[in-house]
């Protein structure tokens, strides 16, 4: 039997909640969830504005990102520009048309955080967040270790 901790760390329930809450936004704007996620990402992560950044931080495949960016460009929600200092890098920037979508997604995510922490005291929230930071660092270290050992094989 799966216990509550396993459900929490698997993220399935959180993903389901996010996808359910996101349905109205993606339908309204004719987007797929991955495209909405990219809009949110670009609105939230400042200088991490390349397809590679999105791939690394959002754990999306190169193919998904490429297809999503093509559609977002056609819809005029994203523009690409080449880095002046290093022509190999292509930066992505949201257009003004994408700002309302980004704002709706930001608000949706705030609502989800409110739902998750409903009934949780400030002290409990502090400890949960501190534990989450440590757990994510542990996961990232192990993933890096696994990748390094795979390179050595």
Secondary structure as UniProt FT lines:
FT   HELIX           4..10
FT   HELIX           12..29
FT   HELIX           33..44
FT   TURN            46..47
FT   HELIX           51..58
FT   HELIX           62..74
FT   TURN            75..76
FT   STRAND          78..82
FT   TURN            87..88
FT   STRAND          90..94
FT   HELIX           96..98
FT   HELIX           99..116
FT   TURN            117..119
FT   HELIX           122..152
//
